[in-house]
Amino acid sequence: MGSASQDSIKQLSALMEELEEALKNTFQNVHQGYQNETLARFLRAREGSVSKAHKMLMDCLNWRIQNEIDNILSKPIVPVDLYRSVRDSQLIGMSGYTKEGHPVFALGVGLSTFDKASVHYYVQSHIQINEYRDRIVLPEACKKYGKKIVTCLKVLDMTGLKLSALSQIKLVTMISTVDDLNYPEKTETYYIVNAPYIFSACWKVVKPLLQERTRKKVKVLSGNGRDELLKIMDYDSLPHFCKRDGSGSGSGSAHYGSSENSNCFSLDHPFHQELYNFIKQQASYANPVGPIKHGSFHVDVPPPDADETLIVKTIESEMHKFGDINGISHSVNGLKILDN
C-alpha cells in the first residue's frame, strides 16, 4: 500500500475507534466498507505519518459534518437549464471502465470556461460527482467485476488550453483543494492528452515541485492518446475526445461532436442522466411534499496548503512568461481572477 504500512494502518484504525456517533456515520460514507484502504489513502497523502494522517482524516470528517456533505446528493441544481449550463462549462464525465474495472473519468481542462454560474454551483457539482463516484459508482464496480475497486482513472483533455485559463485559476484551485484534503489518493493515474505547447511549458517547471508519488501518476500521452489508452480500456470506454482524429480546437462542449450521447460531458450522456436523476430522487425522499428549493449549496473550502500555493504561483508565472514571449502579455494583464 505504498508508504502505508500494515502497522501504520493498525495504529490509525485504533485511533478511529474512538469516534463519536456523528463522525462514525460520515466516516462510513467515506470508506464504504473498505476502511483499511481508506486509512491507507490518508496515510499515503501524509507520507506514512500516523499523526498527520489522523489529523487530516479528522479535519475531513469535521468538514463533512459542518458542510452537510452526507446530504449533498439530495441537493439538485435546479432548474435543469441551469444545471445544463454548469455541465456545458464544467466539462467532466464518466466514459466507462478500464479492463481492470476502474471507472474512467474524463475532464475537458482546456475548454472548461466556468462562466455560466456562480462559483458555488461549480464546487457543489464537483463534490456531488465525487460523492456519487464513491458511494454509487465504485461500489457498483466492485460488484460488476467481483473484486475490490476503490480508485478511478482520469483522462485530461488539454485541447483549447490558453492564457485565458488564468481567469479560472482560483476556482480550479478551490476544487483541487477540496480533492486534496478530503478525497486524497482516489485517482490511480492521470492521463494527459491533446497537450499544446503552453501545457508542456508549464509542466516542465511544475513537475519538479510535485511529490514523487504524484509525478508517477501523471502520464503525458502523444496526440489524443487513443493507442496508449486502448491498452488499458476497450474502445467503447474511451472518452469521446480520444476517438476523433486530430485534436483541433473549438469552444464549449459542442466542439466534441454532434452526438450528445457519445459526449460524456453532456447532460444528455447516460452517466449525467443517471447522476441527475439519482440526486432528484434523493431530494424527493428527503422532502416528499415540498418543491425542490432553488439556490446553490454552499460549501466552505479550506485554503490550499503551501505546496499547492507554490504550484499555482509557478503556473501563473510561467503563463505570464509565455504571453510575454509571444507578444500577448496585454491579454493577461487585463484578466480578473475569479472570486466568490
DOFIZA-498293 format. One line per 3 residues: number of its first residue (from 1); their letters; for each residue x, y, z of N, C-alpha, C. Coordinates in steps of 0.001 Angstrom, whole numbers. Atoms other than C-alpha are relative to their C-alpha. Example, Ala and Ser with C-alpha at 12.3 -4.5 7.8 and 13.67 -1.06 7.14 Angstrom:
% residues 2
1> as> 890:-1190:0:12300:-4500:7800:900:1200:0 | -820:-1190:-60:13670:-1060:7140:-770:1090:730 $
This chain:
% residues 340
1> mgs> 821:-1214:0:0:0:0:852:1259:0 | -868:-1164:101:2825:2369:-845:656:304:1331 | -635:-418:-1244:4017:4350:2176:-859:-310:1218 $
4> asq> 876:345:-1118:1159:2999:4320:251:-1445:417 | -297:1347:-477:2476:28:6298:-1190:-566:759 | 1077:647:-744:180:-2507:7926:-25:472:1452 $
7> dsi> -80:-471:-1382:1423:-1340:11327:-606:1401:136 | 556:-1359:-23:549:2292:10485:-1511:-27:-130 | 1448:125:182:-2905:1237:9336:-655:-442:1305 $
10> kql> 541:469:-1281:-3476:-613:12612:-31:1127:1026 | -47:-1110:-949:-2389:2421:14627:-1096:1026:-295 | 1011:-976:379:-4652:4745:12682:-1407:-556:229 $
13> sal> 1295:645:-228:-7523:2265:12876:-395:61:1472 | 269:-60:-1437:-7222:2185:16664:-453:1395:418 | 391:-1374:-313:-7459:5967:16799:-1424:295:-479 $
16> mee> 1320:-272:570:-10578:5922:14609:-1122:-715:755 | 1017:696:-789:-12375:3561:17014:-601:897:1085 | 450:-901:-1056:-12767:6475:19421:-963:1077:-498 $
19> lee> 860:-1031:582:-15063:8457:17109:-1366:58:670 | 1379:-149:-461:-18351:9873:18325:-935:-380:-1149 | 948:588:953:-21520:8743:16523:-84:766:-1318 $
22> alk> 132:-797:1224:-21819:11628:14050:1203:-185:-919 | -1213:198:789:-18211:11204:12933:59:-1420:-567 | 38:1380:499:-18663:7426:12639:-909:-110:-1213 $
25> ntf> 953:79:1104:-21657:7912:10362:574:583:-1285 | -557:-595:1216:-19886:10246:7977:1222:-776:-473 | -1151:830:378:-16777:8027:8065:-463:-1209:-811 $
28> qnv> 564:1119:764:-18977:5181:6812:-224:398:-1458 | 191:-470:1375:-19864:7269:3771:1323:189:-724 | -1323:-160:604:-16164:7853:3200:583:-1352:-406 $
31> hqg> -712:1258:305:-14906:4270:3408:-859:-1049:-693 | 888:913:722:-17976:2391:2095:370:-1477:204 | -323:1383:-305:-16870:-798:3834:1458:-370:-214 $
34> yqn> -1426:244:234:-13212:-502:2827:821:926:894 | -620:-908:-959:-11850:1080:5985:1520:1:-101 | -1465:44:62:-8252:-129:5748:535:693:-1239 $
37> etl> -433:-655:1234:-7961:1033:2136:-125:1521:126 | 185:-1434:-206:-9312:4439:3160:1086:558:914 | -1073:-430:-903:-6859:4714:6045:1335:46:-745 $
40> arf> -1241:37:772:-4062:3750:3647:103:1218:-922 | -18:-1182:872:-5077:6584:1290:442:1243:764 | -357:-1174:-789:-4841:9189:4026:1445:-88:497 $
43> lra> -1408:179:-394:-1532:7726:5211:943:342:-1147 | -843:-322:1152:-70:7920:1708:28:1504:-257 | 75:-1452:218:-1262:11515:1437:842:777:999 $
46> reg> -829:-641:-1014:750:12295:4562:1296:-780:233 | -1304:667:17:3829:10238:3693:172:-1010:1125 | -86:1086:-978:3017:7471:6174:-51:433:1449 $
49> svs> 57:-490:-1381:2780:9688:9266:-1384:-246:588 | 1279:331:-618:49:8321:11541:-652:1246:592 | 572:-1189:-643:-395:11577:13467:-527:993:-1036 $
52> kah> 439:-937:1037:-611:13714:10309:-1202:-545:-769 | 1137:617:699:-2950:11236:8591:-1254:67:865 | 1130:-63:-916:-5171:11170:11679:-594:1409:16 $
55> kml> 485:-1389:17:-5384:14971:11743:-717:295:-1319 | 598:-239:1305:-6112:15056:8002:-1389:-647:-97 | 1269:725:57:-8875:12467:8320:-1040:632:921 $
58> mdc> 931:-650:-919:-10433:14148:11346:-474:1345:-567 | 381:-1266:642:-10373:17509:9528:-1012:-263:-1114 | 911:376:1077:-12070:15805:6593:-1390:-331:548 $
61> lnw> 1288:402:-560:-14806:14257:8738:-742:1201:591 | 642:-1203:-553:-15464:17524:10562:-486:930:-1116 | 412:-789:1172:-15579:19352:7206:-1295:-564:-580 $
64> riq> 1201:635:541:-18171:16844:6019:-1227:313:856 | 1127:-274:-901:-20358:17370:9089:-395:1473:-60 | 277:-1441:-10:-20037:21158:9122:-671:464:-1289 $
67> nei> 550:-408:1296:-20939:21368:5408:-1090:-934:-510 | 1084:924:336:-23550:18569:5425:258:-736:-1317 | -374:691:1236:-21693:16675:2702:-775:-1302:-161 $
70> dni> 764:1244:96:-23596:13490:3543:-1356:214:-669 | 1301:-303:601:-26740:15248:2259:105:628:-1388 | -166:-774:1236:-25256:16820:-877:-608:-702:-1211 $
73> lsk> 610:732:1115:-26629:14059:-3119:-1524:86:21 | 1443:-264:24:-30143:15221:-2246:-257:1490:-258 | 91:-1441:271:-29483:18828:-3342:240:260:-1490 $
76> piv> -193:-210:1439:-30067:19036:-7122:153:1473:-347 | -109:-1350:539:-29027:22107:-9042:-1182:208:-945 | 1222:-251:779:-32311:23483:-10399:-124:1491:-287 $
79> pvd> 675:894:934:-33816:24416:-12724:987:-750:-880 | -883:859:790:-32456:21870:-15182:811:807:-1016 | -749:-828:952:-31431:24616:-17637:1262:565:639 $
82> lyr> -1181:-477:-710:-29068:25979:-15001:1022:-1125:112 | -933:1128:-115:-27602:22525:-14446:635:-318:-1349 | -571:232:1323:-27165:22096:-18210:1106:1019:-280 $
85> svr> -1031:-1030:188:-25237:25374:-18254:1270:-346:775 | -1157:439:-790:-22994:24055:-15472:750:-1110:-733 | -621:1115:708:-22378:20863:-17428:717:461:-1269 $
88> dsq> -602:-487:1242:-21615:22807:-20615:1248:839:239 | -1149:-870:-287:-18993:24945:-18863:971:-602:1010 | -878:761:-896:-17516:22484:-16335:61:-1414:-575 $
91> lig> 0:1210:825:-16515:19648:-18635:614:-1187:742 | -424:1202:-692:-16355:16385:-16727:-1071:-1064:-209 | 958:1086:165:-17967:12992:-17180:691:-1341:158 $
94> msg> -534:1355:-98:-17530:9247:-16963:-277:-724:-1312 | 146:608:1328:-16903:7367:-20211:-78:-1522:31 | 42:1454:-66:-16656:3758:-18990:931:-539:1063 $
97> ytk> -867:670:-969:-14288:1360:-17235:1250:-518:-701 | -1182:654:539:-10768:85:-17722:-231:-1510:-8 | 109:1457:42:-10199:-3598:-18389:107:-602:1402 $
100> egh> -134:443:-1392:-9343:-3905:-14669:-1197:421:850 | 1211:-383:-721:-12660:-2320:-13686:4:1383:618 | -46:-1350:-564:-11546:1190:-12709:-863:949:-836 $
103> pvf> 778:-987:748:-14071:3906:-13652:918:1002:-698 | -780:-954:793:-12743:6250:-16359:-734:1343:-1 | 576:-1337:-8:-13455:9932:-15726:786:888:-973 $
106> alg> -592:-889:994:-12808:12493:-18449:-207:1447:405 | 90:-1420:-326:-12091:16187:-17930:464:833:-1190 | -375:-918:1068:-12071:18898:-20596:648:1237:592 $
109> vgl> -696:-1075:-718:-9477:21084:-18925:107:1260:-853 | -253:-1156:846:-8739:23333:-21888:-1231:787:-393 | 1214:-657:486:-12335:24107:-22844:-1038:268:1086 $
112> stf> 900:-360:-1102:-13967:24424:-19415:104:1500:247 | -12:-1465:-141:-14985:28059:-19032:-454:489:1366 | 478:-367:-1347:-16702:28098:-15604:-623:1394:32 $
115> dka> 530:-1361:108:-18608:31185:-16712:-1528:63:-135 | 1455:33:177:-22277:30129:-16729:-771:-17:1318 | 659:58:-1311:-22997:30012:-12983:969:527:1051 $
118> svh> -865:-474:-1076:-21648:31124:-9618:999:-1075:408 | -1028:916:-487:-18568:29558:-8050:-621:-1121:818 | 581:989:-905:-20776:27767:-5501:-623:-1172:-749 $
121> yyv> 607:1089:772:-22607:25777:-8175:1063:-943:-548 | -1068:844:541:-19354:24535:-9696:628:-869:1094 | -544:775:-1123:-17984:23471:-6297:-1005:-1077:412 $
124> qsh> 1051:960:-358:-21320:21812:-5439:-34:-1156:-992 | 55:1035:1031:-21406:19938:-8746:1204:-931:78 | -1220:817:-87:-17809:18751:-8355:-75:-976:1179 $
127> iqi> 98:862:-1177:-18415:17408:-4853:-1066:-1074:-211 | 1040:995:282:-21616:15695:-5992:539:-1138:-863 | -587:1048:843:-19688:13852:-8693:958:-857:820 $
130> ney> -883:765:-891:-17050:12847:-6112:-794:-975:876 | 795:824:-910:-19704:11561:-3722:-735:-1114:-746 | 682:1013:811:-21628:9737:-6456:994:-1075:-430 $
133> rdr> -1061:955:331:-18376:8129:-7572:276:-930:1171 | -409:795:-1156:-17517:6971:-4044:-1127:-848:578 | 1124:711:-632:-20999:5933:-2872:-752:-915:-963 $
136> ivl> 781:758:972:-22508:4567:-6102:891:-695:-1042 | -766:547:1129:-20032:4084:-8977:1009:-1048:439 | -1024:953:-432:-17170:2393:-7110:-588:-1263:633 $
139> pea> 628:1226:-514:-19396:17:-5072:-609:-855:-1112 | 560:763:1113:-21175:-963:-8313:1100:-662:-820 | -1140:592:724:-17787:-1540:-9986:513:-1230:728 $
142> ckk> -426:1164:-792:-16826:-3874:-7132:-898:-1204:-295 | 948:1079:274:-19975:-5921:-7762:138:-489:-1445 | -69:339:1420:-19624:-5816:-11549:1223:-840:-328 $
145> ygk> -1249:690:321:-16013:-7001:-11599:401:-1024:1054 | -241:1016:-1004:-16169:-9150:-8467:1294:144:762 | -1235:-235:-761:-13221:-7532:-6725:-18:1398:595 $
148> kiv> -101:-1281:-687:-12156:-4573:-4613:514:1072:-962 | -391:-1120:854:-12054:-1340:-6636:-315:1289:756 | 206:-1192:-836:-11549:1891:-4680:573:1273:-624 $
151> tcl> -570:-1169:672:-9875:4229:-7191:-501:72:-1438 | 397:-195:1386:-10573:5657:-10632:1209:433:-827 | -1022:-479:928:-8575:6789:-13648:-549:1264:-655 $
154> kvl> 476:-1239:620:-8743:10269:-15191:778:294:-1273 | -592:-424:1265:-8111:11415:-18756:-284:1486:-154 | 134:-1453:50:-7477:15152:-19020:291:501:-1409 $
157> dmt> -145:-540:1351:-8042:16791:-22416:419:1465:84 | -528:-1364:-55:-5927:19932:-22830:-333:811:-1247 | 413:-744:1195:-7488:20927:-26167:-537:1381:375 $
160> glk> 516:-1355:-217:-8037:24681:-26238:626:739:1159 | -633:-677:-1132:-5818:25489:-23255:737:1244:-478 | -642:-1251:395:-4704:29104:-23466:149:918:1210 $
163> lsa> -309:-917:-1093:-3689:32115:-21404:-1223:429:792 | 1213:-429:-706:-7278:32994:-20538:-357:-942:1139 | 242:933:-1102:-7232:29930:-18256:390:610:1335 $
166> lsq> -383:-672:-1244:-5608:32241:-15697:-1213:577:720 | 1187:-582:-612:-9054:33752:-15116:-760:-1014:839 | 718:1045:-727:-10240:30397:-13749:849:-644:1095 $
169> ikl> -948:738:-838:-7226:29503:-11643:-433:-37:1467 | 435:18:-1399:-8785:30484:-8298:-1055:-1074:229 | 1037:1023:-129:-11850:28291:-8851:590:-1398:-129 $
172> vtm> -636:1310:181:-9742:25405:-10128:803:-376:1236 | -762:249:-1226:-7522:25757:-7050:-927:-398:1142 | 974:356:-1036:-10592:25639:-4783:-427:-1467:-150 $
175> ist> 436:1369:260:-11778:22412:-6421:1127:-983:285 | -1161:855:-247:-8286:20932:-6296:262:-166:1495 | -198:52:-1448:-8013:21798:-2588:-1021:-921:663 $
178> vdd> 1038:909:-512:-11331:20054:-1857:431:-1450:-208 | -417:1369:304:-9978:16929:-3563:1204:-423:837 | -1249:351:-696:-6524:17027:-1971:-231:-278:1480 $
181> lny> 185:109:-1444:-7802:17436:1590:-1082:-990:414 | 1145:813:-404:-10985:15366:1523:-221:-1261:-839 | 112:1188:855:-10677:12838:-1328:1393:-413:-490 $
184> pek> -1384:250:430:-6951:12012:-1338:180:-1386:-620 | -431:1278:581:-5427:9294:-3495:-1150:-811:-584 | 1122:710:624:-8688:8445:-5281:243:-273:-1483 $
187> tet> -296:174:1420:-7096:8616:-8736:1256:-845:-171 | -1113:923:243:-4879:5748:-9888:1046:626:-922 | -886:-606:993:-3421:7559:-12926:-705:1159:-684 $
190> yyi> 485:-1116:794:-3836:10885:-14707:638:-80:-1384 | -511:16:1367:-3504:10682:-18496:-288:1362:-642 | 123:-1300:646:-2869:13995:-20275:19:-211:-1514 $
193> vna> 45:154:1454:-3913:14154:-23940:-231:1356:-661 | 184:-1220:796:-4021:16791:-26697:665:1212:652 | -699:-1060:-740:-1436:18863:-24832:666:996:-947 $
196> pyi> -661:-1023:819:-490:22168:-26541:1318:416:639 | -1315:-408:-495:2869:23839:-26088:-88:683:1358 | 108:-744:-1261:1622:26051:-23254:-69:-965:1193 $
199> fsa> 25:989:-1077:893:22933:-21180:1404:-559:226 | -1347:575:-115:4326:21465:-21927:933:941:737 | -850:-993:-662:5984:24700:-20812:-288:52:1494 $
202> cwk> 373:-29:-1420:4042:24763:-17533:393:-1298:699 | -298:1294:-600:4518:21043:-16892:1486:-147:303 | -1453:92:-184:8280:21367:-17246:443:614:1320 $
205> vvk> -413:-667:-1239:8505:23750:-14287:-794:-477:1216 | 826:463:-1118:5671:22300:-12186:405:-1404:441 | -311:1400:-304:6765:18650:-12375:977:-167:1158 $
208> pll> -946:167:-1122:9798:19084:-10059:-594:383:1357 | 601:-432:-1263:7524:20691:-7415:-927:-1052:595 | 936:1018:-458:5259:17655:-7177:705:-1083:799 $
211> qer> -551:1124:-730:5791:14838:-4717:156:-1178:-944 | -336:1095:919:7244:11712:-6280:-1206:-879:-314 | 1147:880:234:4059:9652:-5815:-988:630:-974 $
214> trk> 889:-695:928:2095:12327:-7702:594:7:-1404 | -663:-6:1309:4652:12617:-10514:-180:-1333:-709 | 107:1328:604:4460:8862:-11060:-1397:-280:-546 $
217> kvk> 1381:216:446:689:9073:-11529:-314:702:-1317 | 304:-824:1170:854:11612:-14371:735:-535:-1225 | -585:490:1251:1410:10302:-17904:-491:895:-1133 $
220> vls> 327:-870:1126:1528:12721:-20839:101:-830:-1275 | 57:843:1186:441:10875:-23987:99:832:-1277 | -119:-658:1291:1076:11717:-27621:-1378:162:-639 $
223> gng> 1258:-236:696:-1831:13295:-29522:-1196:-210:909 | 1197:219:-811:-5247:12172:-28320:107:-1244:880 | -270:1105:-921:-3711:9167:-26552:-726:-1296:-291 $
226> rde> 864:1152:267:-6006:6657:-28233:750:-1332:54 | -713:1280:73:-3413:3949:-28950:461:-481:1369 | -463:378:-1337:-1985:4011:-25418:-1171:-386:898 $
229> llk> 1152:273:-862:-5382:4115:-23738:-697:-1308:-365 | 620:1256:411:-6643:1163:-25786:708:-1218:588 | -698:1093:-675:-4061:-951:-23977:-639:-319:1357 $
232> imd> 567:194:-1343:-5979:-479:-20715:-1521:65:33 | 1469:-47:45:-9597:18:-21852:-472:-331:-1408 | 597:261:1304:-11913:-1014:-24671:-377:1308:-685 $
235> yds> 317:-1199:789:-12818:1404:-27459:-1236:713:530 | 1246:-604:-479:-16313:1964:-26061:190:826:1264 | -251:-739:-1237:-14809:3250:-22790:904:1207:-205 $
238> lph> -824:-1177:282:-12558:5812:-24482:-843:1264:127 | 706:-1288:57:-13581:9419:-23808:-160:426:-1452 | 309:-373:1379:-15116:10936:-26933:1128:756:-684 $
241> fck> -1063:-798:605:-12172:13313:-27460:1232:-832:-347 | -1093:894:368:-9825:10327:-27749:-348:-844:-1224 | 436:810:1140:-11856:8741:-30551:151:723:-1329 $
244> rdg> -53:-742:1255:-11664:11534:-33096:1438:106:-497 | -1324:-173:602:-8756:12022:-35492:410:1451:122 | -490:-1363:-175:-6629:15065:-34754:-528:588:1287 $
247> sgs> 438:-634:-1238:-7021:17419:-31819:-835:1232:-292 | 790:-1177:353:-8099:20748:-33242:-336:845:1211 | 446:-825:-1118:-9756:23356:-31098:-1418:442:-280 $
250> gsg> 1380:-428:176:-13178:24767:-30578:-459:686:1248 | 465:-656:-1193:-15396:26208:-27950:-1158:-754:606 | 1073:669:-725:-17525:24545:-25304:-147:-1454:-372 $
253> sah> 167:1423:205:-18836:21009:-25290:-448:-333:-1414 | 452:266:1360:-20292:21375:-28796:1165:-388:-898 | -1196:323:779:-16719:21019:-30067:173:-1500:-161 $
256> ygs> -305:1419:-43:-16814:17329:-29290:-925:-853:-856 | 761:820:917:-19225:16231:-31991:-1491:187:156 | 1433:-243:32:-22889:16119:-32820:-803:-938:882 $
259> sen> 753:968:-794:-23888:13055:-30803:172:280:1480 | -84:-330:-1417:-24678:14188:-27277:144:-1250:859 | -97:1227:-786:-24982:10578:-26102:1429:-516:66 $
262> snc> -1386:444:-22:-21324:9967:-27002:901:1005:698 | -760:-1052:-666:-20161:13224:-25411:-213:-136:1505 | 202:297:-1427:-19585:12249:-21778:-41:1255:863 $
265> fsl> 137:-1248:-742:-19519:15928:-20756:-1453:483:36 | 1351:-515:188:-23113:16479:-21862:-977:-526:1048 | 1059:429:-901:-26108:16357:-19542:-818:-1139:-605 $
268> dhp> 754:1052:663:-27683:14043:-22143:716:-1350:3 | -747:1263:-74:-24968:11415:-21637:-591:-874:1110 | 597:889:-1017:-26200:8326:-19693:547:210:1411 $
271> fhq> -558:-194:-1350:-23791:8971:-16791:-639:1200:687 | 552:-1206:-624:-25068:12505:-16189:-1503:-109:197 | 1429:222:-192:-28674:11452:-16690:-247:-819:1269 $
274> ely> 144:835:-1199:-28266:8740:-14046:323:785:1260 | -409:-812:-1152:-26468:11124:-11680:-1081:1003:369 | 977:-1058:-282:-29002:13936:-12014:-1327:-592:478 $
277> nfi> 1246:652:-428:-31997:11596:-11723:126:-569:1410 | -234:518:-1351:-30444:9990:-8635:-121:1120:1026 | 39:-1124:-937:-29999:13389:-6961:-1437:510:167 $
280> kqq> 1400:-447:-103:-33571:14436:-7782:-833:-1010:794 | 726:1029:-747:-34854:11115:-6427:288:106:1487 | -373:-144:-1406:-32915:11566:-3185:-647:1251:605 $
283> asy> 644:-1227:-474:-34337:15098:-2916:-1474:-250:303 | 1425:292:-229:-37879:13746:-3216:-187:-862:1243 | 76:794:-1229:-37174:11215:-442:165:900:1224 $
286> anp> -289:-885:-1133:-35789:13966:1816:-1142:975:254 | 1093:-962:-136:-38719:16295:1119:-1131:-414:-941 | 1001:574:912:-41643:14307:-336:-1184:905:-335 $
289> vgp> 1192:-832:243:-44217:17106:-160:324:1362:-608 | -311:-1346:471:-42469:20393:-866:757:-2:-1314 | -767:-122:1244:-40935:21662:-4118:1497:32:293 $
292> ikh> -1453:-52:-156:-37184:21399:-4682:442:1456:116 | -443:-1369:-229:-35507:24514:-3318:1058:406:-1008 | -1004:-550:905:-33569:26696:-5730:1139:593:829 $
295> gsf> -1149:-587:-677:-30148:28075:-4870:1118:-1003:159 | -1156:890:-104:-26654:26690:-4571:189:-486:1432 | -326:619:-1283:-25416:24501:-1738:1402:471:365 $
298> hvd> -1296:-603:-308:-22610:26496:-129:878:-950:819 | -971:840:-693:-19510:24589:959:1222:839:321 | -1232:-693:-385:-16609:26062:2901:1204:-762:-548 $
301> vpp> -1203:610:556:-13346:25414:1106:1205:505:778 | -1183:-441:-753:-10208:25461:3284:1064:531:-943 | -1059:-539:864:-7199:27382:1982:963:-1095:-429 $
304> pda> -966:1009:455:-4672:25406:-84:1241:11:875 | -1230:46:-797:-1513:24228:1604:1126:716:-743 | -1111:-785:555:1875:25854:967:492:-557:-1328 $
307> det> -489:613:1236:2896:23345:-1721:-904:338:-1178 | 938:-287:1086:-252:23898:-3761:40:1472:-374 | -102:-1431:274:41:27673:-3406:1217:291:-865 $
310> liv> -1221:-177:785:3599:27475:-4766:-209:-464:-1437 | 248:530:1343:2449:25360:-7718:-856:969:-802 | 873:-953:682:-327:27829:-8570:783:1233:-432 $
313> kti> -797:-1185:332:2073:30771:-8436:977:-301:-1130 | -930:393:1061:4529:28869:-10639:-708:-78:-1342 | 781:77:1240:1825:28156:-13228:-315:1407:-510 $
316> ese> 312:-1376:394:754:31806:-13222:1222:680:-599 | -1234:-622:469:4354:32938:-13636:392:-518:-1375 | -406:598:1279:5050:30519:-16474:-925:443:-1132 $
319> mhk> 931:-431:1038:1891:31506:-18347:201:1469:-346 | -334:-1401:289:2798:35180:-17994:1233:63:-903 | -1210:37:833:6242:34376:-19436:-356:-391:-1424 $
322> fgd> 417:471:1316:4590:32524:-22297:-655:1139:-775 | 649:-1136:645:2465:35581:-23010:1007:1056:-430 | -1021:-998:330:5491:37896:-22915:801:-415:-1222 $
325> ing> -805:516:1103:7489:35687:-25283:-757:117:-1318 | 803:-18:1214:4610:35604:-27747:-647:1360:-284 | 488:-1341:259:3890:39310:-27512:-1466:211:293 $
328> ish> 1433:-129:-290:449:38860:-25981:-230:201:1491 | 135:-181:-1440:1085:39851:-22377:-1173:913:343 | 1120:-896:-297:-1596:42545:-22674:-1285:-778:241 $
331> svn> 1231:776:-173:-4225:39815:-22866:-64:-629:1380 | -42:565:-1335:-3105:38512:-19491:-201:1078:1052 | 56:-1055:-1011:-2777:41820:-17668:-1418:427:307 $
334> glk> 1360:-445:-210:-6462:42568:-18113:-896:-1035:647 | 839:1057:-542:-7647:39270:-16654:-317:235:1464 | 402:-83:-1398:-9552:39214:-13399:-138:-1419:539 $
337> ild> 80:1325:-585:-9006:36142:-11251:-1358:-185:661 | 1329:280:-541:-12323:34528:-10323:-48:151:1529 | 178:-144:-1444:-13566:35433:-6874:-1394:-461:365 $
340> n> 1311:406:-463:-16510:34451:-4743:-1020:1102:-177 $
